[in-house]
Amino acid sequence: MNLAERLSLYIQLTRLNRPIGILLLLWPTLWGVWIAGDGHPAPHIVLIFVLGTVLMRSAGCAINDYADRDFDKHVKRTSERPVTSGRISPGEALWVAAVLALAAFLLIMPLNNLTLLLSIPAVFVAASYPFSKRFFAIPQAYLGIAFGFGIPMAFAAQQGDVPALAWLPVIANVFWAIAYDTEYAMVDRDDDVRLGIHSSALLFGKFDVAAVMSCYAISLGYLVLTGQSARLGVTYYLGLAVATGIALYHYSLIRQRRREQCFKAFLHNNWFGAAVFAGIALDYLARD
């Protein structure tokens, strides 16, 4: 196998060819970076957190393929993933994850000790998430915690502290993650039943659509509390109004529980996160 073919496999392993996971991790991280920086985060902070998002999401994908290699072979959609198909060994996938995680850690080395300390549980949660579906009824909530760790780290990096305000968008992100990852789980419901894997779609059962919309509502509620605590203005709430419209659009997609439409709703969550961030960033700009 030549270098170009090996590089292509690594891109598939880390899902760099499918950036939706990076975006779903990036948006809440940027929420935290902008609010913690009072709308004016230092350029090097933005760069560190953006690159760290890409590296940690890629590392998480490599660990996920290692953890799910025996499950993925039984699902048509995942049977050709590099580890499952045998084109990358399980050990090599772990090495890729370790190198990427180390690179992410080196990125934050110039930051303060509290940020470095928070990176330890962040890495643990990210690394253990792929295994959570074996024992945790709602692994989607675990994903929300993993994808929200950039928020307290952003506050730590810029304020040297993690105030109560920081945890409001974290909670909002947990419920948002349950919403969008349940939409994703609705696509794989039959396979998860057959393989004995836990998911929120199975837990919620016939109430899955109602649960997704309730999680969107709770997430938006905590984002309202975030705006009040951070003293954000009208522009921010316009962003939340757009996000609410996007959530309602997702209801129109998932209410019939068709696989293609549920997956479309999952992918479209990029715009939910983007709308919230746009509201934050534009609100701070409006003050200048």
N, C-alpha and C positions, 0 to 999 in steps of 0.2 A: 504494500500500500504506500503510495507516494505522499508527500507532504500535503498537497492540496486535498487529497481524499481524507487524510487524517484531520485536517483543519475543518473540513465539512462535517465530519462526525462530531467534533467538539462543539461546533455551532449548533448542531441538532441536540446534543446532550444538554447544553446550557440554555436551549430555547432562544438563542439570540435571533433566530429566524422567525420567532413568534413573540414579539415584544409586549404583548398585552400584560403579561405578568410583571414585567418591569414597570409599566405604566401604572398598574394598580398598586404597586409598592411606592412608586415615585410620588404620586399625588399627595397622599397623606404626609409623606416625609416633607414635601415642600410646604404643606399647610403649616407644619411645625416650624420649619426654617423661617418662613416669612413672619409668623406671629411672634416667635421668640426674638427675631431681629427687628421687631417693631416696623416691619415693612421695608427695612433697609439692611438685609443681611450682607455681610462682607462677601465679595466675590469668591474668595478662597473657601469660605464655608459652603456656599452653594455648590462649588465644583466638587468639594470633598463628598458632600452628601449625595450628589447626583451620581458620581462615579461609584461611590460605595453601594448605592442602590443597585446599579448594574452588576457589580461584582457579587454582592450577596444573593441577589435573585438567581444569578447564574450558578453559584455554588449550591443554592437550595435545589435547583433543578437536577444537578448532578447527583446529589444525595437522594432525591426523590426517585430517580431512575434506579439507583442502587437498591433502595428499600423496596421498590415495587416490581423488581425484575421478574419475580415469580408470578405476580398477578398480571402484569402487562401482557404476558404471552397468551393469556386467555381472552384478551379483548382486541378485536380487529383494529380499532383506532390506535392502539399503543403497541401492537405486536412487533412493529418494525423499529421501535426505538433502539438506539445503538447498543445499550447494555442488554436488553431483552433479546435482541437478534444475535448477540454474540460478537458484534463488530468492535465493541469496547468491553474490556473485562470489568467485572465489578470492582476489583482493586484499583484499576486505572481511573474509574469514575470517582472513587474516593480521593485519589491523589489530585485529580482536577479540582474537586471541591475544596480540598485542603489548601491548595495553592491560591485559589481565588479568595478564600476566607483570609488567608495570610496577607494577600495584597490589600484587602479591605482594611485589615487591622493596621497595616503600615500607613495607609492613607490618613487614619485618624491619630497617628502617633504625635503630630504636632499640637493636638488639642489638649485640653486640661484633663486632670486625673479622673474627675467625675465622669467625663465622656468615655474614657478608657474603661472605667469600672462598669459602666452600663453596657459596654460592648460584650461583656462576658455572658450575662443572661441573654442578650440579643442573639449571640451565636448559638447558645444552647437551645433556645426556642426554635430558631431557624433550622438547626440540624435535627431536632427531635420531631418537628412537625410531620414529616413524611411517615413516621411510625405511629402517629396519634390515631389514625383511622382504624388501627387494630384494637384499641381499647377505649377510645373516647367517643361518646355518642354524637357529639357535634364537633368534629375536627375542624369545621369551618370557623368556629370561635377561636380555636388555637391558631389558625391561620391569621385571623384578625389581630391577635396579639403579636404574632411574628411580624406582620406587615405594619404594625403601629409603633414598633420600637424606635424607629427613626425620630419620632416626635419628642419623647423625653430626651433623647440624645441631642437633638437640635437645641432644646432649651439649655441643657447642660453645657453644650459647646459655646453658647453665646451669652448666657446669663450666669453660668457657674452654679446653677441651682435648677431644681425641677419643681416649679410651683404647682399648686393645685390646678391652675388653669391648664397645664400641659396634659392632664389626664382626661379632660373633657373631650378633645378630639381623638384621643386614644380609644375611649369608649365608643365614640361615634364610628370610628374605623372598624371596631370589632363587629358592630351590628351591620355596617355596610358590607363587610366581608362575608358575614353569614348570608346576607341577601344575595350577593352576586355569586358566591360559591355554591349556594343552594341551587341557583339557576343552572350552574355547571353540573351539579350533582343530579339534577333532574334529567340530564342527558344520559348519564351513566347508571340510572337507577337499576335497570334490569341486570346489568353486569355486576353491580355492587351486591345485589341480593344473591346472585349465583356464587360470588367469591367470598361472601361473608364479611364484607367490608362495611364499616359504619359510615353513615353520612347523614347530614341534616335532612336531605330529601326523604330518606327512609324513616327517620325519626318523626318528621312532621306528617308523613303519610298523606292522606287526602286533604290535609290542611296546609300543604306545602305552599300554595300560592298566597294564602292569607298570611302565612308566617313570613314569607319573603317581603310582602308589602308592609307588614308590621315592623320588620327590621329596618326597612327604609325609613319608616316614620320615626322610629326611635333614634336612628342615626341622625336624621335631620333635626330632631328635638335637641340632641346633644350638641349639634352644630350651632343651633340657636343659642344655647347656653354658652358655647364657646365665644360667639360673637358678643354676647352681653358682657362676659367676663373680660374680654380683650378690648371692650369699648369700640367695636367695629361699627361702621355706619350703614347708611341705606344701600350703598353699592354692594356691600357684602350680602345683605339680605336679598338683593336682586339675584345674586349668584345662587343663593339657596332656592329661590323661586324657580330658577332655570333647572336646578338639580331635581326639584320636586316634579317638574314637568317631565323630566327624563325618567324618573322612577315610575310615573304614571304610564309613560310610553312602554316601559318594560312590562307593566301589568298587561297591556294589550298583546304583548308578545307571548307571555308565559301562561295566560289563563287557560288555553287549550292544551297545555303541556306537550306540545309537539317538540320533538328533539331539536330540529333545526332552529325553531323560533326561540327555544330556551337558550341555545348556544349563542344565537344572535344577541339576545338580551345580555348574556354574560359579557360578550365582547364589547357591547355598547356602554358598559359601566365606565370605560375610560372617560367618557364625556361627563358622567356624574362627578367624578373626581376633578376633572378639568374645570367644570363650572364652579365648584366650590373654591378651587384655587384662584380662578379668575376673579371671583368676588373678593377674596382676600387681597390679592395684589392690586386690583384696581381701586379698592377702597383706600388703601394706603397712598396710592398715587394721587387720589383725589384730594388728599390732605395737603400735598406739597404745593 
